[in-house]
């Protein structure tokens, strides 16, 4: 509630919460009725026409669109030495954690059976086991963030890939779309430009860790047949292909992201009357298209909020609140 009040600001919040027919000149705070902005049983809440105009809410219909587009990206050929080091660190720390846990179990058994094990030795072993377990968890988390799809491979498949990379038969490449942090669906193949020649690559999956230079999340690509001369550290041009999909195009300003994923605010009933009701409608993000997003989950006849969605989000955080309470804070 406080967060929403800070976002809207006292004057705008007071206008939104002013009861219908009330005057700004009312001096008796105790006589000001409370206005409830809690959603109804369907999850929707209403604003009068004047309230909508005050905060600049604008609605429109989403546009149908197919998604046959290409996505321009920048590629960086990754050094297999880093992969080998990170994978080895995962294996070694996990082995150390397993050994430490086994040692704790051994000492615990000896201590409980009054054998040759002191409480101090058992406590020391437990502390050591906790430390190496934390190191193993850190190494595993780092590996998942850095290598994503490779971390999901089985141990045998991962060792086979590392062998192909270390002998130079294959390459791994990170493809970034600068300025894009949210990832859509991609086709399983991409083209990597090498001195004007297009080289086929397989899209293994998304990489969660954001590149600090391009400020974007990326995709991990695998080149099965390495072109002569192309090696780690090389930068290339990449053409990613959006996965075939059709949906509705909505402006990026209409989208918000919450606990259940992306959503928009949809007008309920016939818009344009004395008051309009709005409710959150979940959508599935398919891909970025210019300044908008291709989504699923809406109908062509739906009226969605394309301007002022942030204000509705703020109002959804206000339960029962009066302008007089804001003045007293």
C-alpha positions as CSV (number, residue, x, y, z in Angstrom):
1,X,0.0,0.0,0.0
2,X,2.7,2.5,0.9
3,X,4.7,1.5,-2.2
4,X,1.7,2.2,-4.4
5,X,1.1,5.5,-2.7
6,X,4.7,6.5,-3.3
7,X,4.5,5.6,-7.0
8,X,1.3,7.5,-7.6
9,X,2.2,10.5,-5.5
10,X,-0.1,12.3,-3.0
11,X,-2.0,14.6,-5.5
12,X,-2.8,11.8,-8.0
13,X,-3.6,9.3,-5.3
14,X,-6.0,11.7,-3.7
15,X,-7.7,12.3,-7.0
16,X,-8.1,8.6,-7.7
17,X,-9.5,8.0,-4.2
18,X,-11.9,11.0,-4.2
19,X,-15.4,9.6,-3.9
20,X,-17.8,10.4,-6.7
21,X,-19.6,13.7,-6.0
22,X,-17.1,14.7,-3.3
23,X,-15.4,18.1,-3.3
24,X,-11.7,18.8,-3.0
25,X,-12.6,21.5,-0.5
26,X,-14.0,19.1,2.1
27,X,-12.1,20.0,5.3
28,X,-13.4,17.4,7.7
29,X,-11.1,14.4,7.3
30,X,-13.4,12.3,9.5
31,X,-16.3,12.8,7.1
32,X,-14.4,11.5,4.1
33,X,-15.8,8.1,3.2
34,X,-13.3,5.4,2.3
35,X,-13.1,4.2,-1.2
36,X,-12.3,0.5,-1.7
37,X,-10.0,-0.4,-4.5
38,X,-9.9,-4.1,-3.7
39,X,-10.6,-6.3,-6.6
40,X,-14.0,-8.0,-6.7
41,X,-14.6,-11.8,-6.7
42,X,-13.6,-12.0,-10.3
43,X,-10.3,-10.2,-9.7
44,X,-11.3,-7.0,-11.4
45,X,-11.6,-3.4,-10.1
46,X,-13.3,-0.4,-11.5
47,X,-12.3,3.2,-12.4
48,X,-14.6,6.0,-13.3
49,X,-14.1,7.8,-16.7
50,X,-12.6,10.9,-14.9
51,X,-10.1,8.7,-13.0
52,X,-9.1,6.9,-16.2
53,X,-8.5,10.3,-17.9
54,X,-6.5,11.6,-14.9
55,X,-3.9,8.8,-15.1
56,X,-3.9,8.6,-18.9
57,X,-5.2,5.1,-19.4
58,X,-5.6,4.2,-23.0
59,X,-6.9,0.9,-24.4
60,X,-6.6,-0.8,-27.8
61,X,-6.9,-4.2,-29.4
62,X,-3.9,-6.5,-29.9
63,X,-2.9,-7.1,-33.5
64,X,-2.7,-10.6,-35.1
65,X,0.7,-11.5,-36.4
66,X,2.6,-14.5,-37.6
67,X,6.3,-14.7,-36.5
68,X,8.6,-15.6,-39.5
69,X,11.2,-13.1,-38.5
70,X,15.0,-13.3,-38.1
71,X,16.9,-12.0,-35.1
72,X,20.2,-10.4,-35.6
73,X,22.7,-11.3,-32.8
74,X,26.4,-11.1,-32.0
75,X,28.4,-14.3,-31.3
76,X,31.4,-15.1,-29.3
77,X,33.3,-18.4,-29.7
78,X,33.7,-19.8,-26.2
79,X,37.0,-21.2,-24.9
80,X,36.6,-24.9,-24.1
81,X,39.3,-24.6,-21.4
82,X,36.7,-22.6,-19.3
83,X,34.1,-25.4,-19.8
84,X,36.6,-28.1,-18.8
85,X,37.7,-26.1,-15.7
86,X,34.1,-25.4,-14.6
87,X,33.0,-29.0,-15.2
88,X,36.0,-30.4,-13.4
89,X,35.3,-28.1,-10.4
90,X,31.8,-29.5,-10.2
91,X,33.1,-33.0,-10.2
92,X,35.9,-32.4,-7.7
93,X,33.8,-30.4,-5.2
94,X,31.0,-33.0,-5.3
95,X,33.5,-35.8,-4.7
96,X,34.9,-33.9,-1.8
97,X,31.4,-33.3,-0.4
98,X,30.6,-37.0,-0.7
99,X,33.8,-38.0,1.0
100,X,33.2,-35.5,3.8
101,X,29.7,-36.8,4.3
102,X,30.9,-40.4,4.5
103,X,33.5,-39.4,7.1
104,X,30.8,-37.7,9.2
105,X,28.7,-40.9,9.0
106,X,31.8,-43.0,10.0
107,X,32.7,-40.8,13.0
108,X,29.1,-40.6,14.1
109,X,28.8,-44.4,14.2
110,X,32.0,-44.7,16.2
111,X,30.9,-42.0,18.6
112,X,27.5,-43.5,19.2
113,X,29.1,-46.9,19.8
114,X,31.5,-45.5,22.3
115,X,34.4,-46.4,20.0
116,X,37.5,-44.4,19.2
117,X,35.9,-41.1,18.2
118,X,35.5,-38.0,20.3
119,X,32.6,-35.5,20.1
120,X,35.1,-32.8,19.1
121,X,36.3,-34.9,16.2
122,X,32.7,-35.5,15.1
123,X,31.9,-31.8,15.3
124,X,35.0,-30.8,13.3
125,X,34.0,-33.3,10.6
126,X,30.5,-31.9,10.4
127,X,31.9,-28.4,10.0
128,X,34.2,-29.6,7.3
129,X,31.4,-31.4,5.6
130,X,29.2,-28.3,5.6
131,X,32.0,-26.2,4.1
132,X,32.7,-28.6,1.2
133,X,29.0,-29.1,0.6
134,X,28.6,-25.3,0.2
135,X,31.6,-25.3,-2.2
136,X,29.9,-28.1,-4.3
137,X,26.6,-26.2,-4.4
138,X,28.4,-23.0,-5.5
139,X,30.3,-24.8,-8.2
140,X,27.1,-26.5,-9.5
141,X,25.1,-23.3,-9.5
142,X,27.9,-21.4,-11.3
143,X,28.1,-24.2,-13.9
144,X,24.3,-24.0,-14.5
145,X,24.3,-20.2,-14.9
146,X,27.4,-20.2,-17.1
147,X,26.7,-23.2,-19.3
148,X,23.0,-23.8,-19.1
149,X,22.2,-26.5,-21.7
150,X,25.5,-28.3,-21.1
151,X,24.7,-28.6,-17.4
152,X,21.5,-30.4,-18.4
153,X,23.4,-33.1,-20.4
154,X,24.2,-36.5,-18.9
155,X,27.7,-37.1,-17.7
156,X,28.5,-39.3,-20.8
157,X,27.2,-36.7,-23.2
158,X,29.0,-33.9,-21.5
159,X,32.3,-35.8,-21.6
160,X,31.8,-36.5,-25.3
161,X,31.1,-32.9,-26.0
162,X,34.2,-31.8,-24.1
163,X,36.3,-34.2,-26.0
164,X,35.0,-32.9,-29.4
165,X,35.7,-29.3,-28.2
166,X,39.2,-29.9,-26.8
167,X,40.2,-31.6,-30.1
168,X,38.9,-28.7,-32.2
169,X,36.2,-30.7,-34.0
170,X,33.4,-28.7,-32.7
171,X,32.8,-25.2,-31.2
172,X,30.5,-23.6,-28.7
173,X,29.3,-20.1,-29.3
174,X,27.3,-17.6,-27.2
175,X,24.8,-15.5,-29.3
176,X,23.6,-12.3,-27.7
177,X,20.8,-9.9,-28.8
178,X,22.0,-6.6,-27.2
179,X,19.5,-4.9,-24.9
180,X,17.2,-7.9,-24.7
181,X,16.9,-9.7,-21.4
182,X,13.7,-11.7,-21.9
183,X,14.1,-14.7,-24.2
184,X,11.4,-16.0,-26.6
185,X,11.3,-19.2,-28.6
186,X,13.9,-19.9,-31.2
187,X,14.1,-22.4,-34.1
188,X,16.6,-25.2,-33.5
189,X,19.1,-24.0,-36.1
190,X,21.0,-20.7,-36.7
191,X,23.5,-19.3,-39.2
192,X,26.9,-18.0,-38.1
193,X,28.7,-15.5,-40.4
194,X,32.4,-16.2,-40.9
195,X,34.1,-14.0,-43.4
196,X,30.9,-13.7,-45.5
197,X,30.3,-17.5,-45.4
198,X,27.2,-18.8,-43.5
199,X,28.0,-21.7,-41.2
200,X,25.2,-23.8,-39.8
201,X,24.9,-24.1,-36.0
202,X,22.5,-25.9,-33.6
203,X,20.7,-23.9,-30.9
204,X,21.3,-25.8,-27.6
205,X,19.2,-23.5,-25.4
206,X,19.2,-20.2,-23.4
207,X,22.0,-19.0,-21.1
208,X,20.7,-17.4,-17.9
209,X,23.8,-15.3,-17.0
210,X,23.7,-11.8,-18.5
211,X,26.6,-10.6,-20.5
212,X,28.0,-7.4,-18.8
213,X,28.9,-5.8,-22.1
214,X,25.8,-6.3,-24.2
215,X,23.4,-6.3,-21.2
216,X,21.5,-9.3,-22.6
217,X,20.8,-12.9,-22.0
218,X,22.1,-15.2,-24.7
219,X,21.8,-18.5,-26.4
220,X,24.3,-21.3,-26.6
221,X,25.0,-22.6,-30.1
222,X,27.0,-25.6,-31.2
223,X,29.0,-25.7,-34.5
224,X,29.4,-29.4,-35.3
225,X,32.0,-28.9,-38.1
226,X,34.5,-26.2,-37.2
227,X,35.6,-24.0,-40.1
228,X,39.4,-23.7,-40.4
229,X,40.8,-20.7,-38.6
230,X,37.7,-20.1,-36.4
231,X,38.7,-20.5,-32.8
232,X,38.0,-19.3,-29.2
233,X,37.6,-15.6,-28.7
234,X,36.4,-14.9,-32.3
235,X,33.4,-12.6,-32.7
236,X,30.9,-13.3,-35.4
237,X,27.6,-12.2,-36.7
238,X,24.7,-14.6,-36.0
239,X,21.2,-14.9,-37.5
240,X,18.8,-16.5,-35.1
241,X,15.4,-17.6,-36.4
242,X,12.3,-17.2,-34.3
243,X,10.4,-20.4,-33.9
244,X,7.3,-20.6,-36.1
245,X,4.5,-19.1,-34.1
246,X,1.4,-17.0,-34.5
247,X,-0.2,-14.8,-31.8
248,X,-1.2,-11.3,-31.0
249,X,1.1,-8.3,-30.9
250,X,0.9,-6.1,-27.9
251,X,3.1,-3.0,-27.0
252,X,5.8,-3.6,-24.5
253,X,4.3,-0.9,-22.3
254,X,1.2,-3.0,-21.8
255,X,3.1,-6.0,-20.3
256,X,3.9,-6.5,-16.6
257,X,5.6,-9.5,-14.9
258,X,4.4,-11.0,-11.7
259,X,4.5,-14.2,-9.6
260,X,2.7,-16.1,-12.3
261,X,4.6,-14.7,-15.3
262,X,3.7,-12.0,-17.8
263,X,0.2,-10.4,-17.9
264,X,-1.7,-7.5,-19.3
265,X,-4.7,-5.6,-18.0
266,X,-7.9,-6.3,-19.9
267,X,-11.0,-4.2,-19.9
268,X,-14.0,-6.2,-18.7
269,X,-17.4,-5.4,-20.3
270,X,-18.0,-2.5,-22.7
271,X,-15.3,0.2,-22.4
272,X,-16.2,3.9,-22.7
273,X,-19.0,4.0,-20.2
274,X,-19.1,6.0,-16.9
275,X,-16.8,3.4,-15.4
276,X,-14.6,0.6,-16.7
277,X,-13.5,-2.6,-15.0
278,X,-10.0,-4.0,-15.5
279,X,-8.6,-7.4,-14.6
280,X,-5.1,-9.0,-15.1
281,X,-5.0,-11.5,-18.0
282,X,-2.0,-13.9,-18.1
283,X,-0.2,-14.2,-21.4
284,X,2.6,-16.3,-22.8
285,X,5.5,-14.4,-24.3
286,X,6.5,-15.8,-27.8
287,X,9.1,-13.3,-28.9
288,X,10.1,-9.7,-29.2
289,X,8.9,-7.8,-32.3
290,X,10.2,-4.3,-32.6
291,X,8.7,-2.3,-29.6
292,X,6.2,-5.0,-28.9
293,X,5.8,-8.7,-28.0
294,X,4.1,-11.5,-29.7
295,X,1.9,-13.2,-27.1
296,X,-0.7,-16.0,-26.7
297,X,-3.5,-15.9,-24.3
298,X,-5.6,-13.0,-25.6
299,X,-8.4,-12.8,-28.2
300,X,-8.5,-10.4,-31.2
301,X,-11.6,-8.7,-29.8
302,X,-10.0,-8.1,-26.3
303,X,-9.4,-4.5,-25.2
304,X,-6.2,-4.2,-23.3
305,X,-4.5,-1.3,-21.5
306,X,-1.7,-0.1,-23.7
307,X,-0.9,3.0,-21.7
308,X,-1.2,3.3,-17.9
309,X,-0.7,-0.3,-17.0
310,X,1.7,0.7,-14.3
311,X,-0.9,2.8,-12.6
312,X,-3.4,-0.1,-12.5
313,X,-0.6,-2.2,-11.0
314,X,-0.2,0.4,-8.3
315,X,-3.9,0.5,-7.6
316,X,-4.0,-3.2,-7.3
317,X,-1.7,-2.8,-4.2
318,X,-4.1,-0.5,-2.4
319,X,-6.8,-2.0,-0.3
320,X,-9.0,0.4,1.7
321,X,-7.3,3.7,1.8
322,X,-8.4,7.3,2.1
323,X,-6.8,10.6,1.0
324,X,-7.0,11.8,4.6
325,X,-4.7,8.9,5.7
326,X,-2.2,9.9,3.1
327,X,-2.1,13.5,4.4
328,X,-1.6,12.2,8.0
329,X,1.4,10.0,7.0
